[in-house]
Amino acid sequence: MKKMKDKLSKNKLAKHAICYREKCVLNIKDDGGSALIEFALIVPLLIIFIAGIIEFGFILNAKIVVNSASYEGAKAASLGKEPKNEAIGAVLNYVSSNMPGWSYEERLKTDVICEGIMPGDLVTVKVSYNIPLFFRKIIPYFNDDSFSITGESTVQIEEKE
């Protein structure tokens, strides 16, 4: 048995040898390949998961900005002399300061509905934005290249001093 271990130690395989009753057996188990396969199976799922989180963050940010822009537009329309122009200006100002770098000009639509310009009349501002889907090639869950988000706010026109 000692001779066999000496032979194995010369081959640098002694740490993998199991000796029992004068018989030595090599026990070579290398888990490197299975770890690589597991990694290859998990990485695509991890990339899809992270891309989904990023896409959801873009959509949520756009929804918050669109809702807030519609509120700002309705508030400006209720206080201004020309409700439609005031609302559109306030929406564009709010969106340009909160969505920097995004080309919102062609994707943003603002509708202002005024019942009148007297105090107590209602003003409704609807803001629609088509957000581009960046990871559509990775996560094909929409048919179009954009996702439409809408925000709406209604306020009463206030008395002007």
Secondary structure by P-SEA (a helix, b strand, c coil): caaaaaaaaaacccccccccccbbbbbcccaaaaaaaaaaaaaaaaaaaaaaaaaaaaaaaaaaaaaaaaaaaaaaaaccccaaaaaaaaaaaaaaaccccccccccbbbbbbbccccccbbbbbbbbbbcccccccccccccccbbbbbbbbbbcccccc
